[in-house]
């Protein structure tokens, strides 16, 4: 499995390392697993395994950096 990293996230020691996101394919409905590692995101889809770049990892990245999405609420 290849790793896809993004320059705007410091993955080394990130508090979400080890977390797995289940992302559904928009085209086939198949579910893929995107995992944050100390080096970046890995995905078990064909593109993630072969090229290291896939839209599922890109989607998780975009969710994490989007300032318009409520990430959590403190009650």
mmJSON file of the N, C-alpha and C atoms, coordinates in Angstrom:
{"data_MODEL":{"atom_site":{
"group_PDB":["ATOM","ATOM","ATOM","ATOM","ATOM","ATOM","ATOM","ATOM","ATOM","ATOM","ATOM","ATOM","ATOM","ATOM","ATOM","ATOM","ATOM","ATOM","ATOM","ATOM","ATOM","ATOM","ATOM","ATOM","ATOM","ATOM","ATOM","ATOM","ATOM","ATOM","ATOM","ATOM","ATOM","ATOM","ATOM","ATOM","ATOM","ATOM","ATOM","ATOM","ATOM","ATOM","ATOM","ATOM","ATOM","ATOM","ATOM","ATOM","ATOM","ATOM","ATOM","ATOM","ATOM","ATOM","ATOM","ATOM","ATOM","ATOM","ATOM","ATOM","ATOM","ATOM","ATOM","ATOM","ATOM","ATOM","ATOM","ATOM","ATOM","ATOM","ATOM","ATOM","ATOM","ATOM","ATOM","ATOM","ATOM","ATOM","ATOM","ATOM","ATOM","ATOM","ATOM","ATOM","ATOM","ATOM","ATOM","ATOM","ATOM","ATOM","ATOM","ATOM","ATOM","ATOM","ATOM","ATOM","ATOM","ATOM","ATOM","ATOM","ATOM","ATOM","ATOM","ATOM","ATOM","ATOM","ATOM","ATOM","ATOM","ATOM","ATOM","ATOM","ATOM","ATOM","ATOM","ATOM","ATOM","ATOM","ATOM","ATOM","ATOM","ATOM","ATOM","ATOM","ATOM","ATOM","ATOM","ATOM","ATOM","ATOM","ATOM","ATOM","ATOM","ATOM","ATOM","ATOM","ATOM","ATOM","ATOM","ATOM","ATOM","ATOM","ATOM","ATOM","ATOM","ATOM","ATOM","ATOM","ATOM","ATOM","ATOM","ATOM","ATOM","ATOM","ATOM","ATOM","ATOM","ATOM","ATOM","ATOM","ATOM","ATOM","ATOM","ATOM","ATOM","ATOM","ATOM","ATOM","ATOM","ATOM","ATOM","ATOM","ATOM","ATOM","ATOM","ATOM","ATOM","ATOM","ATOM","ATOM","ATOM","ATOM","ATOM","ATOM","ATOM","ATOM","ATOM","ATOM","ATOM","ATOM","ATOM","ATOM","ATOM","ATOM","ATOM","ATOM","ATOM","ATOM","ATOM","ATOM","ATOM","ATOM","ATOM","ATOM","ATOM","ATOM","ATOM","ATOM","ATOM","ATOM","ATOM","ATOM","ATOM","ATOM","ATOM","ATOM","ATOM","ATOM","ATOM","ATOM","ATOM","ATOM","ATOM","ATOM","ATOM"],
"id":[1,2,3,4,5,6,7,8,9,10,11,12,13,14,15,16,17,18,19,20,21,22,23,24,25,26,27,28,29,30,31,32,33,34,35,36,37,38,39,40,41,42,43,44,45,46,47,48,49,50,51,52,53,54,55,56,57,58,59,60,61,62,63,64,65,66,67,68,69,70,71,72,73,74,75,76,77,78,79,80,81,82,83,84,85,86,87,88,89,90,91,92,93,94,95,96,97,98,99,100,101,102,103,104,105,106,107,108,109,110,111,112,113,114,115,116,117,118,119,120,121,122,123,124,125,126,127,128,129,130,131,132,133,134,135,136,137,138,139,140,141,142,143,144,145,146,147,148,149,150,151,152,153,154,155,156,157,158,159,160,161,162,163,164,165,166,167,168,169,170,171,172,173,174,175,176,177,178,179,180,181,182,183,184,185,186,187,188,189,190,191,192,193,194,195,196,197,198,199,200,201,202,203,204,205,206,207,208,209,210,211,212,213,214,215,216,217,218,219,220,221,222,223,224,225],
"type_symbol":["N","C","C","N","C","C","N","C","C","N","C","C","N","C","C","N","C","C","N","C","C","N","C","C","N","C","C","N","C","C","N","C","C","N","C","C","N","C","C","N","C","C","N","C","C","N","C","C","N","C","C","N","C","C","N","C","C","N","C","C","N","C","C","N","C","C","N","C","C","N","C","C","N","C","C","N","C","C","N","C","C","N","C","C","N","C","C","N","C","C","N","C","C","N","C","C","N","C","C","N","C","C","N","C","C","N","C","C","N","C","C","N","C","C","N","C","C","N","C","C","N","C","C","N","C","C","N","C","C","N","C","C","N","C","C","N","C","C","N","C","C","N","C","C","N","C","C","N","C","C","N","C","C","N","C","C","N","C","C","N","C","C","N","C","C","N","C","C","N","C","C","N","C","C","N","C","C","N","C","C","N","C","C","N","C","C","N","C","C","N","C","C","N","C","C","N","C","C","N","C","C","N","C","C","N","C","C","N","C","C","N","C","C","N","C","C","N","C","C","N","C","C","N","C","C"],
"label_atom_id":["N","CA","C","N","CA","C","N","CA","C","N","CA","C","N","CA","C","N","CA","C","N","CA","C","N","CA","C","N","CA","C","N","CA","C","N","CA","C","N","CA","C","N","CA","C","N","CA","C","N","CA","C","N","CA","C","N","CA","C","N","CA","C","N","CA","C","N","CA","C","N","CA","C","N","CA","C","N","CA","C","N","CA","C","N","CA","C","N","CA","C","N","CA","C","N","CA","C","N","CA","C","N","CA","C","N","CA","C","N","CA","C","N","CA","C","N","CA","C","N","CA","C","N","CA","C","N","CA","C","N","CA","C","N","CA","C","N","CA","C","N","CA","C","N","CA","C","N","CA","C","N","CA","C","N","CA","C","N","CA","C","N","CA","C","N","CA","C","N","CA","C","N","CA","C","N","CA","C","N","CA","C","N","CA","C","N","CA","C","N","CA","C","N","CA","C","N","CA","C","N","CA","C","N","CA","C","N","CA","C","N","CA","C","N","CA","C","N","CA","C","N","CA","C","N","CA","C","N","CA","C","N","CA","C","N","CA","C","N","CA","C","N","CA","C","N","CA","C","N","CA","C","N","CA","C","N","CA","C","N","CA","C"],
"label_alt_id":[null,null,null,null,null,null,null,null,null,null,null,null,null,null,null,null,null,null,null,null,null,null,null,null,null,null,null,null,null,null,null,null,null,null,null,null,null,null,null,null,null,null,null,null,null,null,null,null,null,null,null,null,null,null,null,null,null,null,null,null,null,null,null,null,null,null,null,null,null,null,null,null,null,null,null,null,null,null,null,null,null,null,null,null,null,null,null,null,null,null,null,null,null,null,null,null,null,null,null,null,null,null,null,null,null,null,null,null,null,null,null,null,null,null,null,null,null,null,null,null,null,null,null,null,null,null,null,null,null,null,null,null,null,null,null,null,null,null,null,null,null,null,null,null,null,null,null,null,null,null,null,null,null,null,null,null,null,null,null,null,null,null,null,null,null,null,null,null,null,null,null,null,null,null,null,null,null,null,null,null,null,null,null,null,null,null,null,null,null,null,null,null,null,null,null,null,null,null,null,null,null,null,null,null,null,null,null,null,null,null,null,null,null,null,null,null,null,null,null,null,null,null,null,null,null],
"label_comp_id":["UNK","UNK","UNK","UNK","UNK","UNK","UNK","UNK","UNK","UNK","UNK","UNK","UNK","UNK","UNK","UNK","UNK","UNK","UNK","UNK","UNK","UNK","UNK","UNK","UNK","UNK","UNK","UNK","UNK","UNK","UNK","UNK","UNK","UNK","UNK","UNK","UNK","UNK","UNK","UNK","UNK","UNK","UNK","UNK","UNK","UNK","UNK","UNK","UNK","UNK","UNK","UNK","UNK","UNK","UNK","UNK","UNK","UNK","UNK","UNK","UNK","UNK","UNK","UNK","UNK","UNK","UNK","UNK","UNK","UNK","UNK","UNK","UNK","UNK","UNK","UNK","UNK","UNK","UNK","UNK","UNK","UNK","UNK","UNK","UNK","UNK","UNK","UNK","UNK","UNK","UNK","UNK","UNK","UNK","UNK","UNK","UNK","UNK","UNK","UNK","UNK","UNK","UNK","UNK","UNK","UNK","UNK","UNK","UNK","UNK","UNK","UNK","UNK","UNK","UNK","UNK","UNK","UNK","UNK","UNK","UNK","UNK","UNK","UNK","UNK","UNK","UNK","UNK","UNK","UNK","UNK","UNK","UNK","UNK","UNK","UNK","UNK","UNK","UNK","UNK","UNK","UNK","UNK","UNK","UNK","UNK","UNK","UNK","UNK","UNK","UNK","UNK","UNK","UNK","UNK","UNK","UNK","UNK","UNK","UNK","UNK","UNK","UNK","UNK","UNK","UNK","UNK","UNK","UNK","UNK","UNK","UNK","UNK","UNK","UNK","UNK","UNK","UNK","UNK","UNK","UNK","UNK","UNK","UNK","UNK","UNK","UNK","UNK","UNK","UNK","UNK","UNK","UNK","UNK","UNK","UNK","UNK","UNK","UNK","UNK","UNK","UNK","UNK","UNK","UNK","UNK","UNK","UNK","UNK","UNK","UNK","UNK","UNK","UNK","UNK","UNK","UNK","UNK","UNK","UNK","UNK","UNK","UNK","UNK","UNK"],
"label_asym_id":["A","A","A","A","A","A","A","A","A","A","A","A","A","A","A","A","A","A","A","A","A","A","A","A","A","A","A","A","A","A","A","A","A","A","A","A","A","A","A","A","A","A","A","A","A","A","A","A","A","A","A","A","A","A","A","A","A","A","A","A","A","A","A","A","A","A","A","A","A","A","A","A","A","A","A","A","A","A","A","A","A","A","A","A","A","A","A","A","A","A","A","A","A","A","A","A","A","A","A","A","A","A","A","A","A","A","A","A","A","A","A","A","A","A","A","A","A","A","A","A","A","A","A","A","A","A","A","A","A","A","A","A","A","A","A","A","A","A","A","A","A","A","A","A","A","A","A","A","A","A","A","A","A","A","A","A","A","A","A","A","A","A","A","A","A","A","A","A","A","A","A","A","A","A","A","A","A","A","A","A","A","A","A","A","A","A","A","A","A","A","A","A","A","A","A","A","A","A","A","A","A","A","A","A","A","A","A","A","A","A","A","A","A","A","A","A","A","A","A","A","A","A","A","A","A"],
"label_entity_id":["1","1","1","1","1","1","1","1","1","1","1","1","1","1","1","1","1","1","1","1","1","1","1","1","1","1","1","1","1","1","1","1","1","1","1","1","1","1","1","1","1","1","1","1","1","1","1","1","1","1","1","1","1","1","1","1","1","1","1","1","1","1","1","1","1","1","1","1","1","1","1","1","1","1","1","1","1","1","1","1","1","1","1","1","1","1","1","1","1","1","1","1","1","1","1","1","1","1","1","1","1","1","1","1","1","1","1","1","1","1","1","1","1","1","1","1","1","1","1","1","1","1","1","1","1","1","1","1","1","1","1","1","1","1","1","1","1","1","1","1","1","1","1","1","1","1","1","1","1","1","1","1","1","1","1","1","1","1","1","1","1","1","1","1","1","1","1","1","1","1","1","1","1","1","1","1","1","1","1","1","1","1","1","1","1","1","1","1","1","1","1","1","1","1","1","1","1","1","1","1","1","1","1","1","1","1","1","1","1","1","1","1","1","1","1","1","1","1","1","1","1","1","1","1","1"],
"label_seq_id":[1,1,1,2,2,2,3,3,3,4,4,4,5,5,5,6,6,6,7,7,7,8,8,8,9,9,9,10,10,10,11,11,11,12,12,12,13,13,13,14,14,14,15,15,15,16,16,16,17,17,17,18,18,18,19,19,19,20,20,20,21,21,21,22,22,22,23,23,23,24,24,24,25,25,25,26,26,26,27,27,27,28,28,28,29,29,29,30,30,30,31,31,31,32,32,32,33,33,33,34,34,34,35,35,35,36,36,36,37,37,37,38,38,38,39,39,39,40,40,40,41,41,41,42,42,42,43,43,43,44,44,44,45,45,45,46,46,46,47,47,47,48,48,48,49,49,49,50,50,50,51,51,51,52,52,52,53,53,53,54,54,54,55,55,55,56,56,56,57,57,57,58,58,58,59,59,59,60,60,60,61,61,61,62,62,62,63,63,63,64,64,64,65,65,65,66,66,66,67,67,67,68,68,68,69,69,69,70,70,70,71,71,71,72,72,72,73,73,73,74,74,74,75,75,75],
"pdbx_PDB_ins_code":[null,null,null,null,null,null,null,null,null,null,null,null,null,null,null,null,null,null,null,null,null,null,null,null,null,null,null,null,null,null,null,null,null,null,null,null,null,null,null,null,null,null,null,null,null,null,null,null,null,null,null,null,null,null,null,null,null,null,null,null,null,null,null,null,null,null,null,null,null,null,null,null,null,null,null,null,null,null,null,null,null,null,null,null,null,null,null,null,null,null,null,null,null,null,null,null,null,null,null,null,null,null,null,null,null,null,null,null,null,null,null,null,null,null,null,null,null,null,null,null,null,null,null,null,null,null,null,null,null,null,null,null,null,null,null,null,null,null,null,null,null,null,null,null,null,null,null,null,null,null,null,null,null,null,null,null,null,null,null,null,null,null,null,null,null,null,null,null,null,null,null,null,null,null,null,null,null,null,null,null,null,null,null,null,null,null,null,null,null,null,null,null,null,null,null,null,null,null,null,null,null,null,null,null,null,null,null,null,null,null,null,null,null,null,null,null,null,null,null,null,null,null,null,null,null],
"Cartn_x":[0.848,0.0,0.89,0.567,1.346,0.735,1.534,1.129,0.962,-0.102,-0.336,-0.251,0.678,0.804,0.406,0.145,-0.263,0.586,1.112,2.036,1.391,0.064,-0.575,-0.967,-0.615,-0.857,0.467,0.829,2.018,1.564,1.831,1.334,2.101,3.381,4.222,3.698,3.245,2.743,1.38,0.685,-0.637,-1.585,-2.479,-3.379,-4.374,-4.52,-5.432,-4.721,-3.403,-2.675,-3.291,-3.575,-4.204,-5.704,-6.297,-7.737,-8.053,-9.158,-9.572,-10.913,-10.995,-12.24,-12.781,-14.054,-14.706,-15.362,-14.838,-15.306,-15.986,-17.19,-17.937,-17.629,-17.382,-17.127,-18.377,-18.203,-19.344,-19.818,-18.944,-19.282,-19.878,-19.247,-19.673,-20.391,-20.264,-20.85,-19.979,-18.85,-17.929,-17.297,-16.993,-16.406,-14.904,-14.174,-12.727,-12.308,-11.134,-10.61,-9.416,-9.533,-8.44,-7.894,-6.613,-5.967,-4.917,-4.896,-3.838,-2.646,-1.475,-0.233,0.691,1.831,2.814,3.385,3.169,3.708,2.658,1.376,0.295,-0.878,-1.716,-2.887,-2.6,-3.142,-3.123,-4.577,-4.819,-6.165,-6.062,-7.055,-7.01,-7.651,-7.936,-8.456,-7.294,-7.629,-6.61,-5.684,-6.244,-5.414,-4.491,-5.013,-4.198,-3.089,-3.351,-2.357,-1.293,-1.679,-0.755,-0.011,-0.748,-0.135,0.113,-0.598,-0.454,-1.306,-2.044,-2.924,-4.321,-5.265,-6.648,-7.581,-8.796,-9.752,-10.313,-10.204,-10.712,-9.825,-8.507,-7.577,-7.718,-7.899,-8.097,-9.355,-10.401,-11.661,-11.464,-10.77,-10.518,-9.672,-8.648,-7.828,-8.693,-9.554,-10.4,-11.346,-11.861,-12.725,-11.962,-10.72,-9.928,-9.519,-9.32,-8.843,-9.944,-11.157,-12.266,-12.74,-12.598,-13.012,-14.526,-15.261,-16.719,-17.458,-16.733,-17.36,-17.195,-18.285,-18.223,-17.56,-16.402,-15.66,-16.089,-16.518,-16.97,-17.729,-18.498,-19.196,-18.88,-18.643,-18.373,-19.638,-20.149,-21.394,-21.132],
"Cartn_y":[-1.183,0.0,1.241,2.166,3.401,4.487,5.501,6.592,7.872,8.599,9.905,10.956,11.877,12.916,14.269,15.19,16.541,17.515,18.551,19.455,20.28,20.4,21.234,20.463,19.181,18.395,17.796,18.001,17.363,16.018,14.945,13.626,13.0,13.271,12.642,12.979,11.967,12.158,12.819,12.964,13.587,12.782,13.449,12.756,11.824,11.915,11.034,9.864,9.732,8.606,7.308,6.404,5.13,5.132,6.302,6.393,5.947,5.218,4.717,5.342,5.91,6.455,5.471,5.115,4.283,5.212,5.207,6.103,5.288,5.689,4.991,5.6,4.742,5.185,5.847,7.003,7.707,7.011,6.241,5.59,4.194,3.366,1.973,1.662,2.538,2.27,1.375,0.919,0.084,0.917,0.277,0.997,0.756,1.841,1.776,2.315,1.87,2.307,3.231,4.442,5.411,5.514,5.253,5.245,6.333,7.084,8.072,7.381,7.566,7.042,8.219,7.932,8.979,9.629,8.989,9.514,10.127,9.853,10.356,9.402,9.449,8.583,7.376,6.233,5.062,4.685,4.12,3.693,2.323,1.474,0.117,-0.007,1.107,1.035,0.758,0.431,0.11,1.301,2.481,3.67,3.942,3.79,4.017,2.997,1.771,0.71,0.81,1.24,1.253,2.582,3.667,4.98,5.781,5.438,6.209,7.458,7.73,8.893,8.432,8.798,8.421,9.513,9.507,10.542,10.312,9.084,8.8,9.478,9.364,10.05,11.558,12.014,13.445,13.931,13.125,13.482,13.631,12.677,12.77,14.006,14.243,15.445,16.695,16.781,17.961,18.146,17.041,17.127,17.679,17.269,17.695,19.161,19.689,21.076,22.082,21.618,22.519,23.255,24.565,25.375,25.528,25.178,25.329,24.131,23.054,21.848,21.851,21.638,21.532,20.193,20.235,19.024,18.373,19.192,18.67,19.766,19.345,20.303,19.998,21.023,20.872,21.269,20.333,20.596,21.176],
"Cartn_z":[0.0,0.0,0.0,-0.86,-0.961,-0.082,0.185,1.065,0.254,0.543,-0.081,1.023,0.883,1.903,1.315,2.202,1.821,2.633,1.995,2.699,3.808,3.814,4.833,6.092,6.186,7.399,7.842,9.109,9.682,10.241,9.532,9.894,11.052,11.149,12.17,13.563,14.295,15.648,15.73,14.603,14.588,15.477,16.168,17.101,16.401,15.09,14.357,13.675,13.868,13.277,13.784,12.852,13.19,12.962,12.83,12.59,11.169,11.011,9.704,9.346,8.146,7.62,6.59,6.689,5.69,4.681,3.463,2.415,1.327,0.972,-0.068,-1.431,-2.395,-3.76,-4.32,-4.934,-5.522,-6.796,-7.395,-8.656,-8.463,-7.621,-7.487,-6.189,-5.193,-3.893,-3.022,-3.563,-2.804,-1.69,-0.562,0.571,0.624,0.878,0.988,2.343,2.787,4.071,3.846,4.372,4.337,5.757,5.904,7.215,7.279,8.386,8.582,9.235,8.64,9.194,9.514,10.085,10.377,9.121,7.968,6.713,5.802,6.069,5.225,5.252,4.226,4.14,3.26,3.662,2.794,2.528,1.347,0.973,0.327,0.588,0.054,-1.333,-2.0,-3.367,-4.328,-5.561,-6.561,-6.804,-6.952,-7.193,-6.011,-4.803,-3.615,-3.476,-3.894,-3.799,-4.884,-6.069,-7.202,-7.342,-7.303,-7.561,-6.293,-5.212,-3.993,-3.956,-5.041,-5.074,-5.425,-4.579,-4.861,-4.348,-4.866,-4.477,-3.076,-2.557,-1.206,-0.158,-0.328,0.577,0.424,-0.797,-1.037,-0.323,-0.344,0.317,1.832,2.444,3.896,4.196,3.402,3.572,3.534,2.516,2.355,3.533,4.073,5.257,6.458,6.612,7.768,7.704,6.519,6.435,6.145,5.861,5.525,6.777,6.776,7.926,8.041,6.999,7.006,7.586,7.891,8.439,9.948,10.678,12.128,12.458,13.081,13.357,14.676,15.612,16.896,17.633,18.589,19.438,20.884,21.635,23.053,23.797,24.57,25.289,26.653],
"occupancy":[1.0,1.0,1.0,1.0,1.0,1.0,1.0,1.0,1.0,1.0,1.0,1.0,1.0,1.0,1.0,1.0,1.0,1.0,1.0,1.0,1.0,1.0,1.0,1.0,1.0,1.0,1.0,1.0,1.0,1.0,1.0,1.0,1.0,1.0,1.0,1.0,1.0,1.0,1.0,1.0,1.0,1.0,1.0,1.0,1.0,1.0,1.0,1.0,1.0,1.0,1.0,1.0,1.0,1.0,1.0,1.0,1.0,1.0,1.0,1.0,1.0,1.0,1.0,1.0,1.0,1.0,1.0,1.0,1.0,1.0,1.0,1.0,1.0,1.0,1.0,1.0,1.0,1.0,1.0,1.0,1.0,1.0,1.0,1.0,1.0,1.0,1.0,1.0,1.0,1.0,1.0,1.0,1.0,1.0,1.0,1.0,1.0,1.0,1.0,1.0,1.0,1.0,1.0,1.0,1.0,1.0,1.0,1.0,1.0,1.0,1.0,1.0,1.0,1.0,1.0,1.0,1.0,1.0,1.0,1.0,1.0,1.0,1.0,1.0,1.0,1.0,1.0,1.0,1.0,1.0,1.0,1.0,1.0,1.0,1.0,1.0,1.0,1.0,1.0,1.0,1.0,1.0,1.0,1.0,1.0,1.0,1.0,1.0,1.0,1.0,1.0,1.0,1.0,1.0,1.0,1.0,1.0,1.0,1.0,1.0,1.0,1.0,1.0,1.0,1.0,1.0,1.0,1.0,1.0,1.0,1.0,1.0,1.0,1.0,1.0,1.0,1.0,1.0,1.0,1.0,1.0,1.0,1.0,1.0,1.0,1.0,1.0,1.0,1.0,1.0,1.0,1.0,1.0,1.0,1.0,1.0,1.0,1.0,1.0,1.0,1.0,1.0,1.0,1.0,1.0,1.0,1.0,1.0,1.0,1.0,1.0,1.0,1.0,1.0,1.0,1.0,1.0,1.0,1.0,1.0,1.0,1.0,1.0,1.0,1.0],
"B_iso_or_equiv":[0.0,0.0,0.0,0.0,0.0,0.0,0.0,0.0,0.0,0.0,0.0,0.0,0.0,0.0,0.0,0.0,0.0,0.0,0.0,0.0,0.0,0.0,0.0,0.0,0.0,0.0,0.0,0.0,0.0,0.0,0.0,0.0,0.0,0.0,0.0,0.0,0.0,0.0,0.0,0.0,0.0,0.0,0.0,0.0,0.0,0.0,0.0,0.0,0.0,0.0,0.0,0.0,0.0,0.0,0.0,0.0,0.0,0.0,0.0,0.0,0.0,0.0,0.0,0.0,0.0,0.0,0.0,0.0,0.0,0.0,0.0,0.0,0.0,0.0,0.0,0.0,0.0,0.0,0.0,0.0,0.0,0.0,0.0,0.0,0.0,0.0,0.0,0.0,0.0,0.0,0.0,0.0,0.0,0.0,0.0,0.0,0.0,0.0,0.0,0.0,0.0,0.0,0.0,0.0,0.0,0.0,0.0,0.0,0.0,0.0,0.0,0.0,0.0,0.0,0.0,0.0,0.0,0.0,0.0,0.0,0.0,0.0,0.0,0.0,0.0,0.0,0.0,0.0,0.0,0.0,0.0,0.0,0.0,0.0,0.0,0.0,0.0,0.0,0.0,0.0,0.0,0.0,0.0,0.0,0.0,0.0,0.0,0.0,0.0,0.0,0.0,0.0,0.0,0.0,0.0,0.0,0.0,0.0,0.0,0.0,0.0,0.0,0.0,0.0,0.0,0.0,0.0,0.0,0.0,0.0,0.0,0.0,0.0,0.0,0.0,0.0,0.0,0.0,0.0,0.0,0.0,0.0,0.0,0.0,0.0,0.0,0.0,0.0,0.0,0.0,0.0,0.0,0.0,0.0,0.0,0.0,0.0,0.0,0.0,0.0,0.0,0.0,0.0,0.0,0.0,0.0,0.0,0.0,0.0,0.0,0.0,0.0,0.0,0.0,0.0,0.0,0.0,0.0,0.0,0.0,0.0,0.0,0.0,0.0,0.0],
"pdbx_formal_charge":[null,null,null,null,null,null,null,null,null,null,null,null,null,null,null,null,null,null,null,null,null,null,null,null,null,null,null,null,null,null,null,null,null,null,null,null,null,null,null,null,null,null,null,null,null,null,null,null,null,null,null,null,null,null,null,null,null,null,null,null,null,null,null,null,null,null,null,null,null,null,null,null,null,null,null,null,null,null,null,null,null,null,null,null,null,null,null,null,null,null,null,null,null,null,null,null,null,null,null,null,null,null,null,null,null,null,null,null,null,null,null,null,null,null,null,null,null,null,null,null,null,null,null,null,null,null,null,null,null,null,null,null,null,null,null,null,null,null,null,null,null,null,null,null,null,null,null,null,null,null,null,null,null,null,null,null,null,null,null,null,null,null,null,null,null,null,null,null,null,null,null,null,null,null,null,null,null,null,null,null,null,null,null,null,null,null,null,null,null,null,null,null,null,null,null,null,null,null,null,null,null,null,null,null,null,null,null,null,null,null,null,null,null,null,null,null,null,null,null,null,null,null,null,null,null],
"auth_seq_id":[1,1,1,2,2,2,3,3,3,4,4,4,5,5,5,6,6,6,7,7,7,8,8,8,9,9,9,10,10,10,11,11,11,12,12,12,13,13,13,14,14,14,15,15,15,16,16,16,17,17,17,18,18,18,19,19,19,20,20,20,21,21,21,22,22,22,23,23,23,24,24,24,25,25,25,26,26,26,27,27,27,28,28,28,29,29,29,30,30,30,31,31,31,32,32,32,33,33,33,34,34,34,35,35,35,36,36,36,37,37,37,38,38,38,39,39,39,40,40,40,41,41,41,42,42,42,43,43,43,44,44,44,45,45,45,46,46,46,47,47,47,48,48,48,49,49,49,50,50,50,51,51,51,52,52,52,53,53,53,54,54,54,55,55,55,56,56,56,57,57,57,58,58,58,59,59,59,60,60,60,61,61,61,62,62,62,63,63,63,64,64,64,65,65,65,66,66,66,67,67,67,68,68,68,69,69,69,70,70,70,71,71,71,72,72,72,73,73,73,74,74,74,75,75,75],
"auth_comp_id":["UNK","UNK","UNK","UNK","UNK","UNK","UNK","UNK","UNK","UNK","UNK","UNK","UNK","UNK","UNK","UNK","UNK","UNK","UNK","UNK","UNK","UNK","UNK","UNK","UNK","UNK","UNK","UNK","UNK","UNK","UNK","UNK","UNK","UNK","UNK","UNK","UNK","UNK","UNK","UNK","UNK","UNK","UNK","UNK","UNK","UNK","UNK","UNK","UNK","UNK","UNK","UNK","UNK","UNK","UNK","UNK","UNK","UNK","UNK","UNK","UNK","UNK","UNK","UNK","UNK","UNK","UNK","UNK","UNK","UNK","UNK","UNK","UNK","UNK","UNK","UNK","UNK","UNK","UNK","UNK","UNK","UNK","UNK","UNK","UNK","UNK","UNK","UNK","UNK","UNK","UNK","UNK","UNK","UNK","UNK","UNK","UNK","UNK","UNK","UNK","UNK","UNK","UNK","UNK","UNK","UNK","UNK","UNK","UNK","UNK","UNK","UNK","UNK","UNK","UNK","UNK","UNK","UNK","UNK","UNK","UNK","UNK","UNK","UNK","UNK","UNK","UNK","UNK","UNK","UNK","UNK","UNK","UNK","UNK","UNK","UNK","UNK","UNK","UNK","UNK","UNK","UNK","UNK","UNK","UNK","UNK","UNK","UNK","UNK","UNK","UNK","UNK","UNK","UNK","UNK","UNK","UNK","UNK","UNK","UNK","UNK","UNK","UNK","UNK","UNK","UNK","UNK","UNK","UNK","UNK","UNK","UNK","UNK","UNK","UNK","UNK","UNK","UNK","UNK","UNK","UNK","UNK","UNK","UNK","UNK","UNK","UNK","UNK","UNK","UNK","UNK","UNK","UNK","UNK","UNK","UNK","UNK","UNK","UNK","UNK","UNK","UNK","UNK","UNK","UNK","UNK","UNK","UNK","UNK","UNK","UNK","UNK","UNK","UNK","UNK","UNK","UNK","UNK","UNK","UNK","UNK","UNK","UNK","UNK","UNK"],
"auth_asym_id":["A","A","A","A","A","A","A","A","A","A","A","A","A","A","A","A","A","A","A","A","A","A","A","A","A","A","A","A","A","A","A","A","A","A","A","A","A","A","A","A","A","A","A","A","A","A","A","A","A","A","A","A","A","A","A","A","A","A","A","A","A","A","A","A","A","A","A","A","A","A","A","A","A","A","A","A","A","A","A","A","A","A","A","A","A","A","A","A","A","A","A","A","A","A","A","A","A","A","A","A","A","A","A","A","A","A","A","A","A","A","A","A","A","A","A","A","A","A","A","A","A","A","A","A","A","A","A","A","A","A","A","A","A","A","A","A","A","A","A","A","A","A","A","A","A","A","A","A","A","A","A","A","A","A","A","A","A","A","A","A","A","A","A","A","A","A","A","A","A","A","A","A","A","A","A","A","A","A","A","A","A","A","A","A","A","A","A","A","A","A","A","A","A","A","A","A","A","A","A","A","A","A","A","A","A","A","A","A","A","A","A","A","A","A","A","A","A","A","A","A","A","A","A","A","A"],
"auth_atom_id":["N","CA","C","N","CA","C","N","CA","C","N","CA","C","N","CA","C","N","CA","C","N","CA","C","N","CA","C","N","CA","C","N","CA","C","N","CA","C","N","CA","C","N","CA","C","N","CA","C","N","CA","C","N","CA","C","N","CA","C","N","CA","C","N","CA","C","N","CA","C","N","CA","C","N","CA","C","N","CA","C","N","CA","C","N","CA","C","N","CA","C","N","CA","C","N","CA","C","N","CA","C","N","CA","C","N","CA","C","N","CA","C","N","CA","C","N","CA","C","N","CA","C","N","CA","C","N","CA","C","N","CA","C","N","CA","C","N","CA","C","N","CA","C","N","CA","C","N","CA","C","N","CA","C","N","CA","C","N","CA","C","N","CA","C","N","CA","C","N","CA","C","N","CA","C","N","CA","C","N","CA","C","N","CA","C","N","CA","C","N","CA","C","N","CA","C","N","CA","C","N","CA","C","N","CA","C","N","CA","C","N","CA","C","N","CA","C","N","CA","C","N","CA","C","N","CA","C","N","CA","C","N","CA","C","N","CA","C","N","CA","C","N","CA","C","N","CA","C","N","CA","C","N","CA","C","N","CA","C","N","CA","C"],
"pdbx_PDB_model_num":[1,1,1,1,1,1,1,1,1,1,1,1,1,1,1,1,1,1,1,1,1,1,1,1,1,1,1,1,1,1,1,1,1,1,1,1,1,1,1,1,1,1,1,1,1,1,1,1,1,1,1,1,1,1,1,1,1,1,1,1,1,1,1,1,1,1,1,1,1,1,1,1,1,1,1,1,1,1,1,1,1,1,1,1,1,1,1,1,1,1,1,1,1,1,1,1,1,1,1,1,1,1,1,1,1,1,1,1,1,1,1,1,1,1,1,1,1,1,1,1,1,1,1,1,1,1,1,1,1,1,1,1,1,1,1,1,1,1,1,1,1,1,1,1,1,1,1,1,1,1,1,1,1,1,1,1,1,1,1,1,1,1,1,1,1,1,1,1,1,1,1,1,1,1,1,1,1,1,1,1,1,1,1,1,1,1,1,1,1,1,1,1,1,1,1,1,1,1,1,1,1,1,1,1,1,1,1,1,1,1,1,1,1,1,1,1,1,1,1,1,1,1,1,1,1]
}}}
